[in-house]
């Protein structure tokens, strides 16, 4: 049996992410930079992550969150060249690849207020751990908080998840969506505003 189809070796109760997140991430890499640069990204992965997640072999349904973090670091240090604008474009491309046309169409019919009550369920579909809550919904803003998840501890992933939230809201019926984030009391707090 090859390493890529072996279940990941993780500690009990280790944070996991659904494989569709990594599949969308890899598709975004290839769409932005081509197959050759995707190979370059895989060279930036830790050896065990590359063995488990690179190549054409099927991925297990759930992977360690640390594997997805490793892919983000490989893109940041590789083809994104530590350029925030390039990296942000990749984050958006990952969302686009992961959502597909039907979900994007449904988002275009939504408002942030109709989407907000569903964020916790959407989070649980994608991650085995962590808690995503809507802390506050106002007329032109929403505040989300993420707790008990490795992303809260890693600056790069704080930026990634904050941009994911901001970008998803920008796909709804509102315009000029902005976002800020801060870690407060052990939670990643993301405030998104729009017109």
N, C-alpha and C positions, 0 to 999 in steps of 0.2 A: 504494500500500500504506500502511495506517495505521501510526502509531508503535507501537501496542500489539501488532501482530503481527510487527513487525520484530525480528530477533534482537537481544538486548542487545549494546551495544558494550562489550566488556570486554577487558582485557589478557589475553594468553595465560596460561593456568594460573590465572586469577582464581578465587576461591572461588565456587562455585555452589550453589544450593539447588533442590530439585525443586519444581515449581509447586504440588504438593498442599499444601505448607506455607503458601504465600501464599493459596491458595484456602480452606484451613481458617481462616486468620487473618481474611480478609475475611468469611467466614461468621460467625465469632464476633463481629466488629464489628456486623454487621447484626442478629444474634440479641440482642445486649446492648443496642444503642442504636437500632436501626432504620435504614432506608435513608437517611433525611435526615442522621443523624449520620455515617453511612458517607461521605457526600459531604463532610461537614466534615473527616473524617479525611484524605480525599484532598487537600483543600486544604493540609494540613500537610506534604505530600510535596514533595520537590524536583521541579522541573518535569519533568526527564527520567524520573524514576521514575514520576510520575503518568502521563506519556504512554505508558510501557511497560506499566504494571501495573494501572491503574484502568479502570473501565468494563467492558462486557460482551464485549469482543473476546477471542478465545482467547489464552491465555498460551503462550509457548514452554515446552517441557518443562523446561528449566533456566533459572534466573534468577540474576543476581548476588546473593550473600548480602547485599551492601550495600543492595539494594532491600528485602529483608525487614527489615533493621535500620532503614531509613528508615520503614517502616510502624510498627514498634514505637515509634519516637520520636514519630511523629505521634499515636499513641494515647496515649502517656504525656503529651505536651504538650497533647493535645486532650481527648477525652471522659473519659479517666481522671483528668484534672485533677491529675496528679502525686501521686495518692493510691495508696499501695502496695497497700492492700486491694482497691481497684477494679481496679488493674492486674493483680494476682494472679488475681482472678476472670476477667479476660479471658484470661490465659495458660491457665487451666484450660479455659475455653470453647474456646479454640483447639485444645487437645489433644482435647477431646470432638468437635469438628467434624472434626478430621483423622483420628481413629480410626474413627469409625462404630460401629455396633452390634455387628458381628461381632467386630472386634478388641477392643472393650470386654468382650464376653462371654468371649473367650479369655483376656484378662487376668484376669478374675474367677476363672478356674480355675487361674491360675498362682500361683507363689510368687516372691518376689524371687530366691531361689536358682536357680529354673528360668529366670527371665527374664534374669538377669545374663550368662550366657554368650552371649546373642544380641544384646547391646547394640551391639557393634562392627558387626555385619552390619546392624542396624537403622539405625545412623548412616550407613553407606555407602550405603544405599538413599535417604537424604534429602539428603546433602551430598557434594560432589565432593572436598572437602579436610577436613583435620582428622583427628585420631585420638582415638577414645573407647575407653578401656580400663577394665576392672574391676581396680582396684588391690588390693582386698581384699574377700573375702566372709566374713562371720562369721555366727553364729547369728541375731543380730538387727540386723545392719547390713551395709551395703555401701559401699565407697568407689569412686567413679568419677573418672577424670581425663580432661580434654579438653585436647588440645594442638594446636598448629599450626593454629589457627582464629581468625578475627577476634573471635569471641565472648569469647575469653579477655582481650582488650584493652579491652572496653567494659563498664563497670560495670552498665549496665542489662541488657545481654545476659547477663552472668554470672548475674544474678538470674533472668532468664527461663529460661535453660537449667537452672539448679538447681531451679527450681520445676517445670519440665517433668519432670525425673527424679523428684522427690519425689512429684508427683501421679501419675505412671504407676505407681510402686510402691504408692501408696495404692489403686489400682484392682485390686490383686492380693488375695490372701486375708489379708493382715495388717491390723492396726489401729494407730491412733495413730502415723501416719508423720510424722516430723520430718526436717528437713534443714538442714545448714549448708554454706557454701561459702567457699573462700579461694583466692586465687591464690598458688601456691607454685612456685618454680623455673620460671616460664613456663607453668605448667599451671593450669587451673581444676580444683580438687579439690572434689568434692561428697561429703559423708558423709551417708548416709540411714540413719535408725534407725527401728525399729518395735517393737511389742509382739506 
